[in-house]
Each structure stands twice: as structure tokens, then as C-alpha cells.
Amino acid sequence: MLQNPKLRELSFLVYGLGLSGRSTIKFLKKNRVKKINVWDDTSKKIFKNYRPKSLIKTLNEVDYIVLTPGISLLKNKKLTRFKKKIITDIDLFYLTNNKAKTIVVTGTNGKSTTCKLLAHLLEKNKFKISLGGNIGTPILDIKSSKMNYIIIEASSFQLSHSKFISPTYAFFLNFTNDHIDWHGNMKNYLNSKLKIFNLQTKRNFAIINKKLKNVFIRKKFESRLIVPSYKNYHKIKFRIKNNYLTSQINNENMCFIYAFAKLLKINDQSFINSLKSFKGLPHRFEIFLKRKDVTFINDSKATSFEATQFALSSLENIYWIVGGLPKKNDQFKISKYKKNIYKCYLIGNNINFFKNQINKKLDFSITKNLKKTIIKILNDTKSQKNLSKFILLSPAAASFDQFNNFEERGEEFKRLSKIYARKFI
């Protein structure tokens, strides 16, 4: 572990001025590091006092390059030959902190919900916790001295550059096709996720999806392997008085939470009591409006078909809104959900991709934007009287063709739904 005097002797280049970059600069200043350089490809004015005259010369000279998670080496070739120096804010956290136990959560889908569930469970059982990383608060902004547990959501972007991450508990929820344009291929994507186990010891725990068990064993990681079982969780599932958590969409998340609760010796009754007050996160299968027999669900966070299929499997009579910027190599396996979908509505600037994926398996309309889509759906629902209907935004695509992010897309869907539901229902 780096002690403060040692840290002060090192030199750093903070590359990228997102949330984690700014947090890193603040952390280094607080620890009286004298040699701080700052670089951002899009801004020359911010932190100009720390901006080096020659980037390449500074990259050669500094001890560490702290890289913002969003920067891919595939798209920033000048950094490639300095890979050995590149670390992240999570690395700095582990290099300078050994007081709290840490829980690191990664996976393609469900990271944020799982982190929030862990935080909720631990707080209800009188543990002191803090939550950060990819979920919001930069890890170096967390005050950890009095915490029993620090929960860290780690994206593959962060893990790809990390070298010193060493969790007490490492969660690997699932692994499906995503972010290939950033990582280059599925092998690189998988290897970035597996980094959470590299430095674990026999005293640590790896809680891992059963589909990834063989990979874990083949890599000969040292930590104690826990494979969550749905069979174990199912015994108590319907004693939990929380419709959101007991829906099929959360089975995987809850299996992991239950397995972790057992490690901490939280008994079943405490587990059940703790989770009845949990509320889901926005944009993740968020039931935000019900009018008569119509239910509106915002699942804007579902940016791949793998993420969308949880919602499609959990409902019937779905008016499904799909479209946006498709993920590379994504494939829609529609057949087993066809009976649940009444009609499909295609939005965004990549209509042909989604038409080809649906491939005449579903009745569909091309509506392009959310306003036209909601009006069209509400008119269509009039033909189905006395039946429960679900209007589902689960786009199976990124939002960047029409929106800045999935949150903006979800908020716009909620806003328009509330306006036109009053007019049509």
C-alpha cells in the first residue's frame, strides 16, 4: 500500500476531465502530490496551470497515467505504448486504502440494481456502508475510514485499465455481447471483467454466474468460489413482500444478494424484512404510471437485446417500443417471446436494422420518435377492451442517435406518457 509520503514523491498525469478525472485531481492535491499534470483532448483551458507543454514528453516521464474510464486505447493510439503506466482512480483507492472491506460488482447487466440492493440490505442490517464507482460518486470521493463495507460498481471500461483492484468480495453477474466497439472483441471484454479476481487471495470471495464457473476454474484464481443458486433463493422468494424484487426480471440479481447474505450470516427473516422497502432504480423496469388497464414501464437502461429480454419474459400483451443505436453484433432471438408481444413500434435512426431483426415475426409500426409512438400506441390499445396492457420502452439499443443518454430517453418517455395518457385514457 502506498503511504502518503511515498505518494507525494510520485508524478502523475490525469488524462481526461470527467467526474473521475476531476476527483483524482482533488485527491492528489489533498495528498500533497507535487507533480500533477492534467490533459484532456477536448479542453485546453481547464486546469491550464497543470497542462504540460508536451504531452508525449510528459507521458514518458511520469510514474503513472490515471486514465478516465471512457477512453479506449483502440481509439487513442498514442497511449498504447504507455500501457504499463496506466491506472485508474479505483487503483489509487486500493493503493492508498486498506481499512474497509470492499465489494466490487461487475457484469454486462444489473450492476447498478445489485449495488443498490447490497447497500440497502447492509444498511438495514446495521452495517456502515458507502457506495461509489461507476454508479455515481467517484471512488476517491468516498470517505472510507469508518465504513464496514465499500460497494463499488465497476464497468468494463474502468477494469480494462485497472491493475491493483483487490476486492474482499467480487461479484461477476453475467456476460453477454456488449461494448465490442470499445474493447475490440469479446475476449478483451471478458478479460477486463475477470480482472476483479486477479489479486484476490484465499481469504476473499468470488461470487460468480454459473455460466462463468469454468472460466474462473480454468484461470486458477485463488479466491473462494461461490455460485449463487436459484433453487436456494426460490425457497424464500415469495415471502418477500416486494413485487418489484419478486418479478422474474430480478431473479438473477436476487440470487447473488441472497448468496451474499448467507456469507454474512444474515438470517432469512432479516433478509426478507430488509428488502420489503427496496425501490427499484429509475429506467430499469420502472413502473411509473397506471391508468385503468394500461401500465407504462420505462426500461430505457436496456441497451441490448440481452437486457431487453428480461422485460419481454416478465409480461404479456406488450406494446413494445424498440430502437436506437444498435450494439455491434447484437442478435434478437424473438421467437420465444413472440406470444408476449402484441405489437412492436420502431423508433430511432436505424429502422432497417430492427426490421431485419424482427424479420416478419411481429406485427410492427414505424413511428420513429417517442411522441408519435405513444400517440399511436394509445390509439391501438382501444381495440383491446377489458384486457391488461403494458406499454414498454425497452429499446434494446443505445440512445445516442436521438438522445444524450438512456436517462434522457427514459425521462422523455415518462414525460410524454403522462401528457398523452391523460388525453387518451
ABEGO torsion letter per residue (X at the ends): XBBAAAAAABBBBBBEABAAAAAAAAAAAAAGBABBBBBBAABAABGAAABBABAAAAAAABABBBBBAABBAAABAAAAAAAAABBBAAAAAAAABAABBBBBBBEABGAAAAAAAAAAAAAAAGBBBBBBEAAGBBAAABBAAABABBBBBBBAAAAAABAABBBABBBBABBBBBGAAAAGBAAAAAAAAAAAAAABBAABBBBBBAAAAAAAAAAGBABBBBBBBAAAAAAAAAABBBAAAABAAAAAAAAAAAAAAAAAGBBAAAAAAAAAABBBBBGBGBBABBBEABBBBBAAABABAAAAAAAAAABBGBBBBBEEBBBBGBBBBAAAAAAABABBBBBEAAAAAAAAAAGGABBBBBAGBAAAAAAAAAAAAAABBGBBBBBBBBAGBBAAAABABAAAAAAAAAAAAAAAAAAAX
